[in-house]
Structure formats: structure tokens, C-alpha cells
Amino acid sequence: MIRPTSSPYGRFASVFVLTLVFSAIAACAVPAAREGQSGTDRLDPKAAAEIDKVFAAYEKPGRPGCVVGVLRDGEVVYTRGYGRADLEHNVPAAPETIFELGSVSKQFTAAAVLALASQGKLSLDDDIRKHLPDIPDFGSVITIRHLLHHTSGLRDQWGLLDFEGRPAGTVVHTMGEILDLVSRQKDLNFRPGDEYLYSNTNYSLLAWIVRRAGGRSLADFSRDVIFEPLGMSHTQWRDDFRRVVPGRAQAYSGGPKATFLLDMPFTDVYGNGGLLTTVGDLLTWAENFWNPRILGRELLDEMQTPGRLNDRTPIAYAMGLGVSEYRGLRQVTHGGSTAGYRAYLVRYPAEHTAVAILSSYAGTDPGDLAHKVTDILLADRLGEKPTVRPVKLTPERLGELAGLYRDGQTDAILRLSVKDGGLAIEGGRARKLLPVASDRFLMENGTACDFDRSADGTVTMREVPQADRPSTYTRVEQVRPDPDELREYEGRYWSDELDVTYAVAMDNGRLTVRLRPEPALPLEPTYKDGFSPRGSGGISLRFTRNAAGEVDGFLISSGRVRHLKFVRR
């Protein structure tokens, strides 16, 4: 159903009992590491004390845990746990505690695919239908390489399942269900290779390709080809959520001022996420990129090479890895979130340094923590923090740019308002736009927003990311239809791609949408025929009309699902 979502498993819906047996593990998978509750400490005492300050909030009583691991020049020099791995049993988080990685797992799926390619079992330029004939012919070839780089155009599985009324965190999903879901799709978000758009579907299908091409599951293949050869003895895929995993942290959401709630993943879908591991094992994997024991230099270099679009535009995503810069240093990274778990792994190739952050609390920002640790470790090698010199614009100038904007390609809606001497994108956690010129603003992540007014008065905003194609939003008129005008949208609407029916009806003078048994959500009017379900977090709904001008359906879109079609019945 249409609902607010954050992470793929951001809802507490666990009604089953998990019995976790926390066992003592003598050593990390990296032979040089000495581990105990506090972990390895081979850093300068001043640097170690500064790192501990970064994690001080996790040491407060009754807080879910976080673990940090640092690799330098082939040696694990610092590992430590903070807070609790299990609040019910008061078990401390420690370097040997097992966490789930979320999307940090994708690089291991990519590695398994590359290993199969090296064995001649597949080619990265294979049509995926060679291995997955279940996938429809969308009119353009989708290759394995497209999946690896998130340029396939396939809609994201979690967005589709949300619209189907089976969102993650409320029901158990299987690998077979994901394959069936994709097999029922009629359209893509875009032609393969034309754009980059992150989609978990890509890596779930890669897990299927490993099974089909390699003759065994991703869990078995990666155990034999990656984990065991590297000595990652504490690492396994969560291919059966019911399995008892000794030493695993329980994950939490809620808090810190409210009650913490268990927030564990209960799904058997993996490949896109789902790897269970420790910071020690994760740093063992990181070291393999400097001193290869598996895959080899050529494959590892290919894995870290960013992809390109059909027009040769470079993207920042390689194969299960993001490649960018941090304060002048090249970094190879990936973050992850699953239920209440949060994870981040960053490597600085030229500095032979890696930082791993694992947490069992949904409120953790592991990327921010990792970069704070980086600031301590590599202080003498980092460039100056980028500074932005804002300009002062008059309220009148800001008001000229505020309003409702629509991306005509994706139906995405942005509502800009004047705030604190700049502009802000409303909804959820407001994103500030800082003015650096009369027609240019910057987001906190470095994305530039350039405004332009044409001769006819049309205002456009061009959103220019640091490593991706720009998006163009056009300011549109906010409509406020009266109840009589809203009634023409009432009806029942069906999607053959999801096999679900939505009811659109008036309720107390407001238009609502409902997928039973969920409650109805009010539809907030935006532009002509456009609506946003209240509290839906970026979902847009646009009604379509036939040649006679009658409403005959709607297209629903979210960030990673575009133009899913519903027809009026």
C-alpha cells in the first residue's frame, strides 16, 4: 500500500521470537588482530581517545550498539564496540559481534558474478534472459553489466512490493517472489544504459544468475569461493531469516528519547543485502583489494571501475561499490541499511586505509561516523573541508523561486519554500538549498540547483549532481480543485503488473486512495491531474485521460519506480 517508508525494513513488525546465543569468539578473521570486548588497539593513544569521543553517545546506558574497525597498511589497528548488542540481555557490542550489512553486501554479490565470469560460466555482456528466461523482453537488451552498474532500468523490488500491499517489514518475501514480481512487469523506468538509478532488483537478480550459471546458490558459491579462502569464518548470507546466528546483535529502531523497538529483518531475499559479518571479517575483505588472495588484480580493478551510460557519461557507481572523493582523497565506499541495522565500509586506496562501521540502531549515520574517524586517522593527508560562501538574497528574490516543481520525465514533485535566508525542499527531512549566486543554490551533498526563467515566464530548476545526469524541474501551478471537480477521479483502478486494485473515493470532502485492508490516505492535489498521498514520502500519482478527456487510469511513481500503470475498471 502507499505508505511512508525509510529503509527497506524500517517497520517494527516482528512477532516471532528470536533466540540468540552469544558465544565468545577467540579472534577476528584478520590474523594480526587481537580481539576482546574492547578489541584491538594499536593506534596512538591520542587518536584512539579521539575516536572514542566520536562514539561517546553509544556508551549511554540502554543504547543499541555500534562497532568500529580500522585497517592501516595491512594491519587491523583498532577495533572497539560501544553500547549494547542485545538490550534485553544486556550483552555489550564487541568487535566479534555479528551485524547485517544491508547494501554493503552488494559488493560480495558482484564479486561472485566476476568469479563466475573468470571461470567462463557467464559474460558480463550476456543478455540476462540467457540465464533468466523468466524475465520479459522489454524491447531492449538488459545485460549483466547493466545490473551491476544499476543502469538496467528495472523498477526497484521494494517500491513495487510497497505498492502491492506487501511492503518489506510486514510480510516474509522469498527469492522466488522477487523473480515472479519482475516477470510480471511490462515497462522499465528507462531504456537500459540511458540512466543510473539504484535498484535492489538488480542485485536480487544477480543472486539468481549466480544460481543458474554456477549451479549452486549465492550463499554456497560465495562461501566456497570468497569467505572460506579469505578466512572470513564469521560471515554468511541471511538466506533463512529463522536461522539462529550465535553472536548476532539484535537491531532496533525508535528511541533515543522514546522506547527502543526490535527491528529485525525477516525476509529470505538476499544478494541485494543480507550478509552477516563482523568488522574483522569485513576488514579482511577490504585488505584483499590491496593484496589479492582471491579474484586477482584484474578483476578487482574492474570491480572498482565506475560505469558509463550509453552516451559515455560517467557515473559514480562501479560494481557493488561507489567511487568518489572525500576531502581530496579517492574513496571506495558503500553504505547499507536493513531493518534497524546500519553499515558502512570505506577504503582509501592510496592511503592503504579502511574504516568499517557496523551498528544495530536505525538512528545511526554510519557514513558520517566513518568520515569522522577518517578525519582523525588521515588528518595530515586531507584537503581543507570544502567551504561554501553563501550570498544574501532578498526575500523577494527567494519568493520568485519558491513554489511547486515537477520533473516531466519522472513525475517527481518538489515543493520549495523560503527558509533561513535560502530555500528548502519541503517534506520529510527538509533539504536546505544554500544560495551561492542569484540563480544557483547548493545542497548539503554538493548537488547544484540552477534556476532559469524563460521569456514566457516559465521557471525551471536544473538539479546537477556531482556524478550523474542532471534532472530538470519546471515550476507548475498549484491547483485546488473543489469537491465536485474531485469526484471525476472516483473509481476502482487495477494494475495487471501487481494484480491489485486501488479504490479512489471522496471522504469528508477530500479525495482518498485505499488498498484494503489498509486505511485510506488523503490525496493532496498538486498540479492538474496530479496528486501526492499525504505522508507518502515522495510518491506521486498522475491521472490519465482518454481521447474524450475522461479519466481512464493513473500512473504512480516513487523514487525508484516510475509510471506504474493502473487502469480504471
C-alpha positions in Angstrom: 0.0 0.0 0.0 1.1 3.6 -0.4 2.8 4.4 2.9 5.7 6.4 4.4 8.9 4.4 4.2 12.5 5.0 5.1 14.8 1.9 5.0 13.7 -1.3 3.2 12.8 -2.9 6.5 12.1 0.2 8.5 8.9 -1.1 10.3 8.8 -3.0 13.5 6.5 -5.9 12.7 8.4 -8.8 14.4 6.0 -11.1 16.2 8.2 -14.1 16.2 10.8 -14.9 18.9 14.5 -14.9 18.1 16.7 -16.9 20.4 20.3 -15.5 20.1 23.2 -17.3 21.7 26.1 -15.0 22.2 29.3 -17.0 22.1 32.9 -15.9 22.7 35.0 -15.9 19.5 38.7 -16.0 20.2 40.0 -14.0 17.3 39.0 -11.9 14.3 39.5 -13.3 10.8 42.5 -11.0 10.3 45.4 -12.9 11.9 47.1 -9.7 13.2 44.1 -8.7 15.3 43.7 -9.4 19.0 40.1 -9.1 20.0 38.2 -9.0 23.2 35.3 -6.9 24.4 37.2 -3.7 23.7 39.0 -5.0 20.7 42.4 -4.3 19.1 44.2 -1.0 20.0 47.4 -0.3 18.1 46.8 3.4 17.5 48.4 6.3 19.1 46.6 6.8 22.4 45.6 10.3 21.4 44.0 9.1 18.2 42.2 6.2 20.0 40.8 8.7 22.6 39.5 11.0 19.8 37.8 8.0 18.1 36.2 7.0 21.3 34.8 10.5 21.6 33.1 10.1 18.2 31.1 7.2 19.6 30.5 8.6 23.1 26.7 8.7 22.6 26.6 5.0 22.2 28.0 4.4 25.7 25.0 5.9 27.4 23.0 3.2 29.4 20.4 1.3 27.4 21.7 2.3 24.0 21.9 -0.2 21.0 25.4 -0.8 19.9 28.0 0.3 17.3 31.3 -1.2 16.4 34.3 0.4 14.6 37.2 -1.3 12.8 40.3 0.4 11.3 42.7 -1.2 8.9 46.1 0.5 8.0 48.9 -0.8 5.9 47.5 -4.4 6.0 47.0 -4.5 9.8 43.9 -4.1 11.9 45.0 -1.4 14.3 41.8 -0.5 16.1 38.5 -2.3 16.8 36.1 -1.5 19.5 32.4 -2.0 20.4 30.2 0.6 22.1 26.8 0.2 23.6 24.8 -3.0 23.6 24.3 -5.8 21.1 21.2 -7.0 23.0 19.2 -4.7 25.2 17.1 -7.5 26.7 20.0 -9.5 28.0 22.4 -6.5 28.4 25.0 -8.0 26.1 27.7 -5.5 25.1 28.6 -4.8 21.5 32.1 -6.1 20.7 34.3 -6.4 17.7 33.3 -10.1 17.3 29.6 -9.2 17.3 27.8 -10.1 14.1 25.7 -7.5 12.3 23.8 -7.4 9.0 25.3 -5.2 6.2 22.3 -4.1 4.2 23.5 -2.9 0.8 27.2 -3.1 1.7 26.5 -6.8 0.8 26.2 -5.9 -2.9 30.0 -5.9 -3.5 30.1 -9.6 -2.4 27.4 -10.4 -4.9 29.3 -8.5 -7.6 32.5 -10.5 -6.6 30.7 -13.8 -7.1 29.5 -12.7 -10.5 33.0 -11.7 -11.5 34.4 -15.0 -10.2 31.9 -16.9 -12.5 32.9 -14.7 -15.4 36.6 -15.6 -14.8 35.5 -19.3 -14.9 33.8 -18.8 -18.2 30.4 -19.6 -16.8 29.0 -16.2 -18.0 29.9 -12.9 -19.6 29.2 -9.5 -18.1 27.7 -8.6 -21.5 25.3 -11.6 -21.6 21.6 -10.7 -22.0 20.2 -11.6 -18.6 17.4 -13.6 -20.3 20.1 -16.1 -21.3 20.2 -17.1 -17.6 16.8 -15.8 -16.6 14.3 -16.6 -19.3 11.5 -15.7 -16.8 12.3 -12.0 -17.4 10.2 -10.4 -20.1 11.5 -9.0 -23.3 11.3 -5.2 -22.7 12.4 -4.4 -26.3 16.0 -3.6 -25.3 18.7 -6.0 -24.1 19.5 -5.8 -20.3 23.0 -7.2 -19.7 24.6 -8.5 -16.5 26.8 -5.4 -16.7 23.6 -3.2 -16.5 22.6 -5.0 -13.4 26.0 -4.5 -11.8 26.0 -0.7 -12.5 22.3 -0.1 -11.7 21.7 1.0 -15.3 19.2 -1.7 -16.2 16.0 0.4 -15.8 14.4 -2.3 -13.8 12.0 -1.0 -11.1 13.0 -1.5 -7.5 11.5 -4.5 -5.8 10.8 -2.8 -2.5 8.9 0.0 -4.2 6.8 -2.5 -6.2 6.1 -4.6 -3.2 5.0 -1.5 -1.2 2.5 -0.6 -4.0 1.4 -4.3 -4.0 0.4 -4.0 -0.3 3.3 -6.4 0.7 5.9 -3.9 1.9 9.2 -5.1 3.5 8.9 -5.4 7.2 5.3 -6.6 7.2 5.5 -10.0 5.4 8.1 -12.6 4.5 9.4 -12.4 1.0 11.3 -15.1 -0.9 13.7 -15.1 -3.8 11.1 -16.8 -6.0 8.7 -14.0 -5.2 11.1 -11.4 -6.5 11.7 -13.3 -9.7 7.9 -13.7 -10.2 7.4 -9.9 -9.5 9.9 -8.9 -12.2 8.4 -11.4 -14.6 5.1 -9.6 -14.4 6.5 -6.1 -15.3 5.5 -4.6 -18.6 7.8 -1.5 -18.6 11.1 -0.3 -17.4 12.0 3.0 -15.7 14.1 3.9 -18.7 16.0 2.2 -21.6 18.9 0.1 -20.3 22.1 2.1 -20.2 20.4 5.5 -20.6 20.4 6.4 -16.9 21.8 5.3 -13.5 19.1 4.6 -10.9 19.8 2.5 -7.9 17.5 -0.6 -7.8 17.7 -3.5 -5.4 16.1 -5.7 -8.0 19.4 -5.7 -9.9 21.3 -7.5 -7.2 18.5 -9.9 -6.3 18.5 -11.0 -10.0 22.3 -11.3 -9.9 21.9 -13.8 -7.0 19.6 -15.7 -9.3 22.1 -15.6 -12.1 24.8 -17.0 -9.8 22.5 -19.9 -9.0 21.6 -20.5 -12.7 25.1 -20.1 -14.1 27.1 -21.5 -11.2 24.8 -24.4 -10.4 24.5 -23.5 -6.7 23.1 -20.8 -4.5 24.9 -17.5 -4.0 25.3 -18.5 -0.3 27.1 -21.7 -1.2 29.1 -20.3 -4.0 30.4 -17.3 -2.1 31.2 -19.4 1.0 33.4 -21.7 -1.2 34.9 -19.0 -3.4 35.1 -15.9 -1.2 34.6 -16.5 2.5 36.5 -19.7 3.2 39.5 -18.8 1.1 39.8 -15.5 2.9 39.3 -17.0 6.3 36.0 -15.0 6.9 34.8 -17.6 9.3 32.1 -15.3 10.9 30.4 -14.4 7.6 27.3 -15.9 6.0 24.2 -14.9 4.0 20.9 -14.5 5.7 19.2 -16.8 3.3 16.9 -18.1 6.0 15.9 -15.4 8.5 14.8 -18.1 11.0 18.3 -19.5 11.4 19.9 -18.9 14.9 23.1 -17.0 14.5 25.3 -17.1 17.6 26.8 -13.7 18.4 24.4 -11.7 16.3 23.3 -8.3 17.5 19.6 -7.6 17.7 18.6 -4.5 15.7 16.4 -1.6 17.0 14.5 1.4 15.8 12.7 4.0 17.9 14.5 5.9 20.7 16.7 7.5 21.8 14.1 9.6 23.7 11.3 7.1 23.1 11.3 3.4 23.7 13.6 1.3 21.6 11.8 -1.3 19.5 13.1 -4.5 18.0 13.5 -4.1 14.2 14.9 -7.3 12.8 14.7 -8.3 9.1 12.5 -11.2 8.4 13.0 -12.0 4.7 14.7 -14.6 2.7 15.7 -12.3 -0.1 19.4 -11.7 -0.3 22.1 -10.7 -2.8 20.9 -7.1 -2.7 21.6 -7.2 1.1 21.5 -9.8 3.8 25.2 -10.5 4.5 26.0 -11.2 8.2 29.5 -10.5 9.3 31.9 -8.8 11.8 34.2 -5.8 11.4 37.2 -8.1 11.4 35.9 -10.2 8.5 34.9 -7.0 6.7 38.4 -5.6 7.0 39.8 -8.9 5.8 37.8 -8.4 2.7 39.0 -4.8 2.4 42.6 -5.9 2.6 42.1 -8.2 -0.4 41.8 -5.2 -2.6 45.4 -4.3 -1.8 46.9 -7.8 -1.5 44.6 -10.1 -3.6 44.2 -13.6 -2.3 41.1 -14.2 -4.4 39.7 -12.8 -7.7 43.1 -11.3 -8.7 44.2 -7.8 -9.6 42.5 -7.5 -12.9 39.0 -8.5 -11.7 39.3 -6.3 -8.5 40.3 -3.3 -10.6 37.3 -3.9 -12.9 35.1 -4.2 -9.9 36.2 -0.7 -8.8 35.9 1.0 -12.2 32.8 3.3 -12.4 30.3 2.6 -15.2 29.3 4.7 -18.1 25.9 5.4 -19.7 25.1 4.8 -23.3 26.3 8.3 -24.2 29.5 7.7 -22.3 28.5 9.9 -19.4 30.4 8.6 -16.3 28.6 7.5 -13.2 29.9 7.2 -9.6 28.8 3.6 -9.2 31.1 0.7 -10.1 30.2 -2.9 -9.3 28.7 -3.0 -5.8 30.9 -0.1 -4.9 30.7 3.7 -5.1 33.8 5.7 -6.2 34.2 9.3 -5.2 36.4 11.8 -3.3 36.5 12.8 0.3 38.5 16.0 1.0 40.8 15.3 -1.9 41.3 11.6 -1.3 39.9 8.9 -3.6 37.5 6.7 -1.7 35.7 3.5 -2.5 32.6 3.1 -0.4 29.2 1.6 0.2 26.6 2.1 2.9 23.8 -0.2 3.9 20.6 -0.3 5.9 18.3 -3.3 6.7 15.6 -3.0 9.4 17.5 -1.5 12.3 21.0 -2.4 11.0 23.3 0.3 9.6 26.7 -0.3 8.0 29.4 1.5 6.1 32.7 0.4 4.6 35.2 2.9 3.1 38.6 2.3 1.6 41.2 4.9 0.7 43.3 3.1 -1.9 46.3 5.4 -2.0 46.5 5.6 1.8 46.0 1.8 2.4 43.4 2.6 5.0 39.9 1.3 5.6 37.2 2.1 8.1 34.3 -0.2 8.9 31.2 0.9 10.9 28.5 -1.6 12.0 25.5 -0.6 14.0 22.3 -2.2 15.2 20.4 1.1 15.6 18.3 2.7 12.8 19.2 6.2 14.0 22.9 5.7 13.2 24.6 7.6 10.3 27.5 5.2 9.7 28.9 7.2 6.8 29.2 10.3 8.9 30.9 8.3 11.7 33.3 6.7 9.3 34.3 10.1 7.9 34.8 11.5 11.4 37.2 8.6 12.1 38.9 9.3 8.8 39.4 13.0 9.8 41.3 11.6 12.8 43.3 9.0 11.1 44.3 10.9 7.9 44.3 14.5 9.2 47.7 15.2 7.7 46.6 14.0 4.2 43.2 15.5 3.9 42.5 18.6 2.0 40.6 21.5 3.5 37.0 20.9 4.2 35.0 22.5 1.3 33.7 25.9 2.2 30.7 27.5 0.6 30.4 31.2 0.6 26.6 32.0 0.6 25.3 35.2 -0.9 22.4 37.1 0.6 19.3 37.2 -1.5 16.3 39.4 -0.8 13.1 37.7 0.4 11.5 39.0 -2.8 14.1 37.1 -5.0 13.7 33.9 -2.9 9.9 34.2 -3.2 10.3 34.4 -7.0 11.9 30.9 -7.0 9.7 29.3 -4.4 6.8 27.1 -5.4 5.8 23.7 -6.8 8.1 22.0 -9.3 7.7 18.9 -11.4 10.1 16.7 -13.3 8.3 16.0 -16.5 10.3 12.8 -17.1 9.7 11.1 -13.8 6.7 12.9 -12.3 8.7 13.7 -9.2 7.5 16.7 -7.3 9.5 19.2 -5.3 7.9 22.0 -3.2 10.4 24.8 -2.4 9.8 27.3 0.4 11.7 30.2 1.7 13.6 29.3 4.9 16.6 30.8 6.8 17.7 33.1 4.0 17.6 30.3 1.4 15.3 27.7 0.0 14.2 24.4 1.4 12.7 21.3 -0.2 9.7 20.5 1.9 8.6 17.1 3.1 10.2 14.6 5.5 13.6 15.9 6.5 13.7 19.2 4.7 16.8 19.7 2.5 18.3 23.1 2.5 19.4 24.9 -0.6 22.1 27.5 0.2 22.3 30.4 -2.3 25.8 30.9 -3.8 24.5 33.2 -6.6 21.2 34.8 -7.5 20.3 31.8 -9.7 22.4 29.0 -8.1 22.0 27.1 -4.9 23.8 24.2 -3.3 22.5 21.2 -1.4 24.5 19.8 1.6 25.7 16.9 -0.6 27.2 19.2 -3.2 24.4 19.0 -5.7 23.9 22.3 -7.5 20.5 23.7 -8.3 20.5 26.2 -11.2 17.4 28.3 -11.8 16.3 29.9 -15.1 13.4 32.0 -16.2 12.4 31.8 -19.9 10.9 34.7 -21.9 7.4 33.4 -21.3 7.9 33.4 -17.5 8.4 29.7 -17.0 10.8 28.9 -14.2 13.0 25.8 -14.3 15.4 24.3 -11.8 18.2 22.1 -13.1 19.5 19.7 -10.4 23.1 18.8 -11.2 24.6 16.0 -9.1 28.3 15.7 -8.7 28.4 12.4 -10.7 25.2 11.8 -12.7 23.0 13.2 -15.3 21.1 16.4 -14.4 17.4 16.5 -13.7 15.1 19.3 -14.8 12.1 20.5 -12.8 9.6 23.0 -14.1 7.5 25.2 -11.8 3.9 24.3 -12.2 0.7 25.9 -11.0 -0.7 24.6 -7.7 -4.3 23.5 -8.3 -7.0 23.4 -5.7 -10.0 21.6 -7.2 -13.3 21.8 -5.4 -15.2 18.6 -4.3 -17.3 18.5 -7.5 -14.1 18.5 -9.6 -12.5 15.8 -7.4 -15.4 13.4 -7.9 -14.5 12.7 -11.5 -11.5 10.8 -10.2 -13.5 8.4 -8.1 -13.4 4.7 -9.1 -11.6 1.4 -8.9 -8.2 1.2 -10.5 -6.3 -2.1 -11.3 -2.7 -2.9 -12.1 -2.0 -6.1 -14.1 1.7 -5.9 -13.2 0.9 -6.2 -9.5 -2.6 -7.7 -9.7 -4.0 -5.3 -7.1 -7.0 -2.8 -7.1 -6.9 0.6 -5.5 -10.1 2.4 -4.6 -10.2 6.2 -5.1 -13.2 7.8 -3.3 -14.4 11.0 -1.7 -14.4 11.1 2.1 -15.5 14.2 4.0 -14.8 16.5 1.0 -11.3 15.0 0.4 -10.2 12.6 -2.3 -8.6 9.4 -0.9 -6.9 6.3 -2.1 -7.1 2.9 -0.5 -5.7 -0.6 -0.9 -7.6 -2.8 1.6 -7.2 -3.7 4.4 -5.1 -0.5 4.9 -6.8 2.7 5.8 -7.5 5.3 3.1 -4.9 8.0 2.6 -5.9 11.6 1.6 -4.7 12.6 -1.9 -3.2 16.1 -1.8 -3.7 18.0 -5.1 -0.5 19.2 -6.8 -0.7 20.2 -10.5 -3.6 19.4 -12.9 -4.5 15.7 -12.6 -1.5 15.3 -10.2 -1.7 14.2 -6.5 0.6 13.2 -3.7 -0.7 10.8 -1.0 -0.4 12.5 2.3 2.7 11.4 4.3 3.9 9.1 1.5 7.4 10.4 1.2 7.9 11.3 -2.4 5.2 9.3 -4.1 3.3 11.0 -6.9 0.1 9.9 -8.6 -0.9 11.3 -12.0 -4.4 10.5 -13.5 -4.5 9.9 -17.2 -7.3 10.7 -19.7 -8.6 9.1 -22.9 -9.2 10.9 -26.2 -12.5 12.2 -25.0 -10.9 13.8 -21.9 -12.3 11.2 -19.5 -10.2 9.9 -16.6 -9.2 6.3 -17.6 -6.4 5.5 -15.1 -3.4 6.7 -13.3 0.4 6.4 -13.2 2.1 6.1 -9.8 5.7 6.8 -9.2 8.2 6.9 -6.4 12.0 7.5 -6.4 12.9 4.0 -7.9 9.6 3.1 -9.5 8.3 5.2 -12.4 4.9 5.3 -14.1 3.4 2.1 -12.8 0.1 1.9 -14.7 -3.3 1.4 -13.2 -6.5 1.3 -15.4 -10.0 2.3 -14.4 -12.4 -0.6 -14.2 
